Amino acid sequence: MVAVTGSSTVATAWRARAHGEPADVLALETDVALPAPDAHEVVLAVEACALNFADRLLCTGQYQEHPPLPFTPGLEACGTVVAAGAEASLPVGQRVLGAPLLPHGALATACLALDTDVFPIPDHLPATVAAAMHVTYQTGWFALHRRAGLQPGETLLVHAGAGGVGSAAIQLGKAAGATVIATAGGPAKVERCLAHGADVALDHRSADVAAAVLDATDGWGADVIFDPVGGDTFVTSTRCVAWEGRILIIGAAGGRYAEARTNHVMVKNYSVVGVHWGGYRSRRPELLAAAHRDLMALWSAGAIAPAVSEVLALADVPAGLDRLTGGSTTGKLVVVPR
């Protein structure tokens, strides 16, 4: 529930009062008071919130941001503005999509956000689809366009293509005119990559990925490699990256960051490019607005379609995060507060 009385908002929210695994430290509280929004802040009644690997990192204290305890995780939300600061650019009643302001995250019936971190969406965009679009598609957009400069006709290799951020990268790569090769673990996930639009999909459990990529590109390799896995997957990428290619470091879902052999980087003349989408929120927020407009246009044209594999109730968050971080899910898990 959300109760808005004057300048105060009371919500039901998952809260962590210590760091640890989500199932151990999260508690569902029914009387969480949100502060009145400051000048450029808004309070959202949450329609839907997508789960992300980073929600676990928040709980364990390993994320780039370290909100004070207690905090509510949840890094992307679709919702309706129910209260606005005196100088906020968004009116009460506006439907929006974006990132909440920690420690008042979106795994709740209401959250707090800066008006520059949330963006208007059309009424016909379903909440579950919208919530699955922000972090993954913004990450993919910044990685492929701003950091890698992906060009039509280039070959894009997407690791973990059946997941939320991987499936977004496949679709954005195809929309940009690239040939897309994707990797995934197991036949079912390989089929998901093909369903998302990949031209070639490889099972990394049984295939020699580097050899297969070189074979598919007549020995040239992948011009851009999208890597949210890290570890040994990065080593595989170095074996099949093209001359003047770009390896995008999105994260380390495999549990370990890799170390680049800079002599190999030099001899093969490729780039290892970091992608920290969250940093743009404070440094270049206008770029997020530009990315949002582009993504809304792509969605309206049918060029992208977020893969929502499960819709969960608020009470199911810990179990959902456990499945997500355990690698047993495909697409996005979206929570709808009830």
VENTA-V15300 format. One record per residue. N is the residue number from 1. SS is DSSP state (H for helix, E for strand, C for the rest). Layout:
n=[N	N]
ss=[SS	SS]
//
This chain:
n=[1	2	3	4	5	6	7	8	9	10	11	12	13	14	15	16	17	18	19	20	21	22	23	24	25	26	27	28	29	30	31	32	33	34	35	36	37	38	39	40	41	42	43	44	45	46	47	48	49	50	51	52	53	54	55	56	57	58	59	60	61	62	63	64	65	66	67	68	69	70	71	72	73	74	75	76	77	78	79	80	81	82	83	84	85	86	87	88	89	90	91	92	93	94	95	96	97	98	99	100	101	102	103	104	105	106	107	108	109	110	111	112	113	114	115	116	117	118	119	120	121	122	123	124	125	126	127	128	129	130	131	132	133	134	135	136	137	138	139	140	141	142	143	144	145	146	147	148	149	150	151	152	153	154	155	156	157	158	159	160	161	162	163	164	165	166	167	168	169	170	171	172	173	174	175	176	177	178	179	180	181	182	183	184	185	186	187	188	189	190	191	192	193	194	195	196	197	198	199	200	201	202	203	204	205	206	207	208	209	210	211	212	213	214	215	216	217	218	219	220	221	222	223	224	225	226	227	228	229	230	231	232	233	234	235	236	237	238	239	240	241	242	243	244	245	246	247	248	249	250	251	252	253	254	255	256	257	258	259	260	261	262	263	264	265	266	267	268	269	270	271	272	273	274	275	276	277	278	279	280	281	282	283	284	285	286	287	288	289	290	291	292	293	294	295	296	297	298	299	300	301	302	303	304	305	306	307	308	309	310	311	312	313	314	315	316	317	318	319	320	321	322	323	324	325	326	327	328	329	330	331	332	333	334	335	336	337	338]
ss=[C	E	E	E	E	C	C	E	E	E	E	E	E	E	E	E	C	C	C	C	C	H	H	H	H	E	E	E	E	E	E	E	E	E	C	C	C	C	C	C	E	E	E	E	E	E	E	E	E	E	C	C	H	H	H	H	H	H	H	H	C	C	C	C	C	C	C	C	C	C	E	E	C	C	C	C	E	E	E	E	E	E	E	E	C	C	C	C	C	C	C	C	C	C	E	E	E	E	C	C	C	C	C	E	C	C	C	E	C	E	E	E	E	E	C	C	C	E	E	E	C	C	C	C	C	C	H	H	H	H	H	C	C	H	H	H	H	H	H	H	H	H	H	H	H	H	H	C	C	C	C	C	C	C	E	E	E	E	C	C	C	C	E	H	H	H	H	H	H	H	H	H	H	H	H	C	C	C	E	E	E	E	E	E	C	C	H	H	H	H	H	H	H	H	H	C	C	C	C	E	E	E	E	C	C	C	C	C	H	H	H	H	H	H	H	H	C	C	C	C	C	E	E	E	E	E	E	C	C	E	C	H	H	H	H	H	H	H	H	H	E	E	E	E	E	E	E	E	E	C	C	C	C	C	C	E	C	C	C	C	C	H	H	H	H	H	H	H	C	C	E	E	E	E	C	C	C	C	H	H	H	H	H	C	H	H	H	H	H	H	H	H	H	H	H	H	H	H	H	H	C	C	C	C	C	C	C	E	E	E	E	E	E	H	H	H	H	H	H	H	H	H	H	H	H	C	C	C	C	C	E	E	E	E	E	E	C	C]
//
